[in-house]
């Protein structure tokens, strides 16, 4: 491992007064105003210490998801379609066998990875990925597969799909694709709406899984207690009206599900997810189209649609996130750590009573941070699109 300080990587730490927000530039849509105090641009809250950095692992290609193993080490996905074992010492294995074939195109590929709730007994691993589907035109969907991790860590055995998003899309964009299991042993999966003008409207359609969070059992079946069961409603849907939610985490104390999603030009959102709730896309948003034109009617609020807990304009382009739950940085306990793709870096949010009360940014503009994981010793591991894993420690 190569050790160096954050300052050696030109870490950008804020120097503004405590009452000022993080420096971030002018909003794209200055006419949009927050619905409540503290919904955007809260005051900067500086940790007061400088974590150290080391390169934990190298030699990866576009890593996307990471999950720890109980016996030590990690599983890491690479978007081109490879799954790797990274040891506790940072050694990267050869690609594991048995991984489903992926559509490595656009934003697609092999995406998230997590362990099944009964991993200790079954060694079951779950993957999300962009699946190529048959048709006259190339079609695809977000899929969830499971397979048994071989005892010798060489591959997945008997991998099979347990969920495939429908209907198929011709757009290789906006897959969403985080997966995590709650304490009840049921899986939440975030699903994007594939980006195109026509398909984005399906985020409001309960007859599709575009722009949704779904809840399924480990075998892919629909569990009891999901909020939708009517005619033309897909029963796996848990919430809807999402754009491209690439981050999801469960609060370590309350167990509540939080997600983070990409807005268009402005309007990245942090949401606390309630079953059956509508989060508004593309009817309401705090962003605009990349052309500068309004999305829909250009409104930020509508009856029956949830407001984000927090939003950003300009964007941070959020990807993976986690609540900090460790001993190395006690000042960060229960804070959200979020990977930023643009401008890049790590974003920390202080969450108190369900609201954001402080924001801090590290390594702004230095790299595209794809996923975040807390290591057993409380240090923080971050996946970088550039192909390596960094470890923050003190």
C-alpha positions, 0 to 999 in steps of 0.5 A: 500500500502507498500512504500519503495525506489528503493534502498531497492529493490537493484535498479541497477543504472549505475555508468559509465561515461556519454560517456559509454553505459549501462553495459550489457555484451559482444554481442552474435555476435560481428562480427555484426556492426550497420548500423548507429551511435546510432543504438545500445549501445548509451551512458547512460543518467542518470536521476539524481534522484531516483524515489520512489516505492510502491506496488500498487496491489498484488494477480495477477497471471502472469499479461500481459496487463493493460489499464486505465479506464476513471472513474478511476482504471484499467483493467488487464489481467492474462494469465491463462484467467482472467480479473480483475478490479483494483481500483485507490486504488489498490484493485483487483476485483474477475475475470470478467465474459464473458471472452473468453476461452483461450489456457493457454499453452506455451506463450499463454493465455489471453494477452492484453487489451484496450478500444475501441475508443468509450468507453464513449458511448459503454463501448466496451473493446478489448482483445487479446488472444491465441485461441484454434482451432479444429483439429486432433492436438491441434491448436491455433492462436492469436485472438482479441475479443470485449465485453461490460464492464458491468456498475457494472464492473462485466464482459463482455457482448456479447463478440465475436471474430472480428479477428483470425490469420490464418493459425492455428499453432500447436506451442504455442509460439510467439503470439505478441499480443499488441493492440492499437487504433489510433486517427482515431479509427482504431486498430493496432494489433501486431502478432508473427510468432509462433517461429518454423523454418518452421513458421518463414518463413511466416513472409515474406509471405503476404498471412498469418498474421504471423509476421505482424502488422495489422490494422483493424476497431473496428468491425474487417473489413479492413479499406481503406488505408491499403497498401496491396490489391493484389492477395494472399495478406491479406488486413489487413496487415500493415507491415511485417517481424516481429518476436515476437512484444510484445510492441507497442505505439503511439508517443504522439506528432507525432502519429507514431506507434512504436513497439518493438520485441524479437530477437533470441539470440541477436537482440531485435529491436525497430522499427518505423512502416511505412505502407507496410514496410518489417522489415526483419525477418528472412532474416536479424537480429542482433541476432543468433539462440539459438544454436549459429548458424546463422539465415539464411545467417547470414546477418543484411542488405538487399535491400528492408528491413528496419533497426531497429531504435535501437537494443540490443545484448545481449537482454533485452527481451522486452514486453510492452512499452509506451511513457511517457506523464505526469507531475510527471517526466518532464525529461522523457517527450516523452521518451520510457519506456520498460518492460524487461523480461530478465535480467528484469527491466525497460528500458528508451530510450531518443528519439530525431528526431526519433533516440535513444540518451540515455538509462537508466535502473532501477531494473535490474535483480529484476523482469520480467517487463511485461507491462508499463502504465502511471497513470493519476497523471504521476506516472508509473505503471509496471506489474510484472510476479511475480503477482503484480503491482509496482508504480514509483513516486516522 
